[in-house]
Amino acid sequence: MTELSRRGLMYVMSSPSGAGKTTITRALLRNNEGTVLSISATTRPRRAGEVHGRDYFFVTPDEFRDMVDAGDMLEHAKVFDHYYGTPRLPVEAALAAGQDVLFDIDWQGTQQLVEIARNDLVTVFILPPSRQDLEKRLRDRSRDTLESDTEIRGRMAKAGDEISHYSEYDYVIVNTDIPLAIDKAQKILDGERLRRHRTGGLSEFVRGLMKGL
Ligand code: 5GP
């Protein structure tokens, strides 16, 4: 019998910071064996509790520029006052191995991935249920990350800009309830994995089926 394989997909999640995207991404990683997270490189300073190579690759502006110039970034963008980018090689290796890759990137990076990899891409935008909820989550989190009030105000101001891009995404999840939002993100992943164009060897399989019909 012909072997049916599946091409790995690129699952992008964007949202204003504080909408719960990181929690949802972590749950998907936990619940989907073989699914990997794309670790971005950034020039932003490390926050308390963040680990180099786990949360981000923390690099200098010079190192970042060298990676971009060498073509080592799949996409990159300036977000707030810092540069962020997706190292190309780990993503290509995972996809080639049939693994799904999760991305936590902003709308600018998503647009670049749409340009280069539309067929491999599934994009999801997470919205907070309300402005007050978003502010509360940012303030709660700032206690762990030691973010300043100015940083939080900056993030609130940028939230509107990020949210204005929601309609460029394939799916939107309003995160009123974390377990429900995780369930929706999982259903999207499950459905997208079944798409015909992601199934390898299908035409040979069907040719085999048709023989003698
Ligand atoms: P934070 O500094 O809070 O970790 O992230 C700030 C924003 O940068 C988030 O919206 C996050 O999605 C975005 N971001 C993180 N990594 C990347 C990346 O590699 N590329 C792009 N374009 N955005 C990123």
Boltz pocket constraint, residues with backbone or C-beta under 6 A from the ligand:
constraints:
  - pocket:
      binder: B
      contacts: [[A, 13], [A, 14], [A, 15], [A, 16], [A, 17], [A, 40], [A, 41], [A, 44], [A, 75], [A, 76], [A, 77], [A, 79], [A, 84], [A, 85], [A, 86], [A, 104], [A, 105], [A, 106], [A, 107], [A, 108], [A, 109], [A, 110]]
      max_distance: 6.0
